[in-house]
Amino acid sequence: MVTVAVLLLPALGLLLFTMTYLEDRLFGDPDPPRHARRRHLRLLPGGGSGADRRTGAGRASDRDAA
């Protein structure tokens, strides 16, 4: 009986450590939000330069319909 207790002790310690870690991750204070970088989302292709839009110049990703 003592042998079984000694063999189960590391498993129970690992289980206790894992449950403590998971509880801290799930119920702890959330990290501050990650904000988008400056100019991450551009709604108008060309970045405000009217010359590029008139001539049709620009990258292919700026002209993508999707």
N, CA, C and O of each residue as an XYZ file, in Angstrom:
264
protein
N       0.816     -1.186      0.000
C       0.000      0.000      0.000
C       0.870      1.266      0.000
O       0.556      2.258     -0.658
N       1.949      1.201      0.742
C       2.871      2.337      0.758
C       3.519      2.492     -0.622
O       3.758      3.612     -1.074
N       3.796      1.387     -1.275
C       4.407      1.428     -2.597
C       3.479      2.118     -3.603
O       3.941      2.918     -4.416
N       2.194      1.820     -3.558
C       1.227      2.457     -4.457
C       1.160      3.947     -4.179
O       1.085      4.744     -5.115
N       1.185      4.338     -2.917
C       1.147      5.752     -2.565
C       2.391      6.476     -3.077
O       2.293      7.599     -3.571
N       3.537      5.853     -2.964
C       4.783      6.473     -3.439
C       4.782      6.577     -4.957
O       5.289      7.556     -5.505
N       4.227      5.593     -5.644
C       4.177      5.638     -7.098
C       3.158      6.658     -7.620
O       3.357      7.231     -8.691
N       2.084      6.888     -6.885
C       1.068      7.848     -7.309
C       1.432      9.290     -6.959
O       0.855     10.216     -7.529
N       2.346      9.498     -6.063
C       2.693     10.841     -5.618
C       3.188     11.738     -6.762
O       2.707     12.867     -6.858
N       4.105     11.321     -7.629
C       4.517     12.201     -8.737
C       3.374     12.520     -9.700
O       3.281     13.640    -10.203
N       2.506     11.541     -9.958
C       1.383     11.783    -10.867
C       0.420     12.811    -10.272
O      -0.071     13.684    -10.987
N       0.155     12.714     -8.994
C      -0.737     13.681     -8.353
C      -0.098     15.072     -8.288
O      -0.792     16.080     -8.421
N       1.198     15.126     -8.088
C       1.892     16.413     -8.098
C       1.824     17.068     -9.475
O       1.613     18.276     -9.585
N       2.003     16.275    -10.511
C       1.909     16.798    -11.872
C       0.484     17.256    -12.187
O       0.285     18.285    -12.833
N      -0.491     16.497    -11.732
C      -1.883     16.883    -11.930
C      -2.197     18.187    -11.207
O      -2.883     19.044    -11.764
N      -1.714     18.353     -9.990
C      -1.928     19.577     -9.229
C      -1.282     20.778     -9.928
O      -1.885     21.848    -10.019
N      -0.060     20.595    -10.416
C       0.634     21.670    -11.123
C      -0.116     22.055    -12.393
O      -0.272     23.241    -12.684
N      -0.582     21.065    -13.150
C      -1.292     21.331    -14.400
C      -2.602     22.058    -14.150
O      -2.928     23.012    -14.857
N      -3.350     21.618    -13.156
C      -4.625     22.271    -12.864
C      -4.418     23.704    -12.372
O      -5.198     24.592    -12.717
N      -3.383     23.937    -11.577
C      -3.088     25.294    -11.120
C      -2.726     26.187    -12.289
O      -3.171     27.333    -12.354
N      -1.920     25.676    -13.218
C      -1.522     26.440    -14.393
C      -2.740     26.782    -15.259
O      -2.883     27.916    -15.717
N      -3.609     25.798    -15.479
C      -4.784     26.032    -16.310
C      -5.748     27.018    -15.662
O      -6.328     27.857    -16.352
N      -5.926     26.930    -14.351
C      -6.803     27.869    -13.668
C      -6.253     29.283    -13.762
O      -7.014     30.232    -13.946
N      -4.956     29.431    -13.639
C      -4.368     30.765    -13.758
C      -4.537     31.318    -15.164
O      -4.765     32.515    -15.333
N      -4.431     30.475    -16.160
C      -4.584     30.939    -17.542
C      -6.045     31.275    -17.858
O      -6.317     32.262    -18.541
N      -6.979     30.467    -17.370
C      -8.382     30.672    -17.712
C      -9.037     31.786    -16.906
O      -9.819     32.564    -17.452
N      -8.731     31.872    -15.626
C      -9.436     32.793    -14.748
C      -8.590     33.983    -14.322
O      -9.035     34.792    -13.507
N      -7.390     34.105    -14.851
C      -6.529     35.220    -14.502
C      -6.919     36.486    -15.250
O      -7.820     36.469    -16.088
N      -6.244     37.569    -14.945
C      -6.483     38.831    -15.632
C      -6.032     38.707    -17.080
O      -4.960     38.165    -17.348
N      -6.824     39.197    -18.008
C      -6.425     39.107    -19.417
C      -5.280     40.068    -19.711
O      -5.104     41.078    -19.029
N      -4.513     39.735    -20.736
C      -3.433     40.604    -21.174
C      -4.026     41.844    -21.827
O      -5.161     41.810    -22.303
N      -3.281     42.922    -21.853
C      -3.799     44.111    -22.549
C      -3.970     43.817    -24.040
O      -3.193     43.047    -24.604
N      -4.966     44.411    -24.681
C      -5.215     44.100    -26.087
C      -4.087     44.579    -26.977
O      -3.437     45.590    -26.709
N      -3.875     43.824    -28.044
C      -2.877     44.215    -29.037
C      -3.581     45.072    -30.074
O      -4.515     44.621    -30.738
N      -3.138     46.280    -30.206
C      -3.766     47.185    -31.154
C      -3.084     47.067    -32.516
O      -1.917     46.689    -32.620
N      -3.836     47.397    -33.534
C      -3.294     47.334    -34.892
C      -2.208     48.390    -35.060
O      -2.246     49.450    -34.434
N      -1.252     48.082    -35.906
C      -0.193     49.045    -36.195
C      -0.768     50.244    -36.934
O      -1.850     50.170    -37.516
N      -0.049     51.325    -36.904
C      -0.478     52.532    -37.607
C      -0.560     52.232    -39.106
O       0.343     51.610    -39.666
N      -1.625     52.667    -39.746
C      -1.881     52.471    -41.177
C      -1.976     50.990    -41.523
O      -1.623     50.583    -42.630
N      -2.451     50.190    -40.579
C      -2.588     48.764    -40.847
C      -3.719     48.501    -41.850
O      -3.593     47.656    -42.737
N      -4.812     49.231    -41.695
C      -5.945     49.074    -42.592
C      -6.105     50.364    -43.386
O      -6.346     51.429    -42.817
N      -5.972     50.260    -44.689
C      -6.183     51.421    -45.552
C      -7.482     51.210    -46.308
O      -7.651     50.203    -46.994
N      -8.395     52.156    -46.184
C      -9.674     52.009    -46.851
C      -9.626     52.523    -48.285
O     -10.364     52.040    -49.144
N      -8.758     53.501    -48.547
C      -8.644     54.056    -49.894
C      -7.311     53.648    -50.491
O      -6.271     53.933    -49.897
N      -7.301     52.987    -51.653
C      -6.034     52.626    -52.272
C      -5.258     53.875    -52.689
O      -5.858     54.867    -53.103
N      -3.966     53.835    -52.585
C      -3.143     54.960    -52.975
C      -2.662     55.776    -51.801
O      -1.721     56.553    -51.962
N      -3.239     55.649    -50.656
C      -2.781     56.338    -49.452
C      -2.969     57.838    -49.486
O      -2.196     58.554    -48.849
N      -3.963     58.352    -50.202
C      -4.252     59.772    -50.190
C      -3.644     60.537    -51.343
O      -3.895     61.736    -51.464
N      -2.867     59.914    -52.184
C      -2.282     60.587    -53.340
C      -3.230     60.416    -54.524
O      -3.444     59.298    -54.994
N      -3.805     61.534    -55.011
C      -4.775     61.466    -56.093
C      -4.150     61.121    -57.432
O      -4.848     60.630    -58.319
N      -2.846     61.363    -57.609
C      -2.198     61.104    -58.894
C      -2.187     59.623    -59.221
O      -2.368     59.250    -60.381
N      -1.982     58.779    -58.239
C      -1.938     57.339    -58.482
C      -3.299     56.810    -58.935
O      -3.371     55.909    -59.771
N      -4.364     57.366    -58.390
C      -5.689     56.876    -58.754
C      -6.069     57.297    -60.166
O      -6.726     56.538    -60.878
N      -5.669     58.486    -60.578
C      -6.035     58.965    -61.915
C      -5.305     58.184    -63.008
O      -5.888     57.871    -64.046
N      -4.035     57.873    -62.774
C      -3.263     57.191    -63.804
C      -3.456     55.687    -63.768
O      -3.066     54.991    -64.706
N      -4.044     55.181    -62.717
C      -4.248     53.743    -62.624
C      -3.013     53.010    -62.143
O      -2.974     51.780    -62.159
N      -1.997     53.759    -61.714
C      -0.780     53.112    -61.226
C      -1.012     52.594    -59.823
O      -1.900     53.063    -59.112
N      -0.226     51.646    -59.440
C      -0.321     51.097    -58.095
C      -0.008     49.624    -58.098
O       0.186     49.003    -59.143
N       0.035     49.091    -56.918
C       0.321     47.667    -56.814
C      -0.923     46.864    -57.150
O      -2.043     47.370    -57.090
N      -0.709     45.623    -57.500
C      -1.836     44.751    -57.844
C      -2.717     44.510    -56.621
O      -3.928     44.338    -56.762
N      -2.130     44.496    -55.425
C      -2.933     44.261    -54.233
C      -3.852     45.448    -53.953
O      -4.903     45.270    -53.337
N      -3.482     46.662    -54.392
C      -4.360     47.819    -54.215
C      -5.559     47.760    -55.154
O      -6.615     48.308    -54.838
N      -5.413     47.107    -56.296
C      -6.485     47.049    -57.287
C      -7.321     45.785    -57.151
O      -8.220     45.560    -57.961
N      -7.054     44.966    -56.163
C      -7.760     43.703    -55.999
C      -9.223     43.968    -55.655
O      -9.513     44.781    -54.778
N     -10.130     43.303    -56.324
C     -11.551     43.515    -56.081
C     -12.010     42.880    -54.777
O     -12.998     43.328    -54.195
N     -11.330     41.863    -54.312
C     -11.733     41.195    -53.086
C     -11.169     41.954    -51.947
O     -11.376     41.580    -50.792
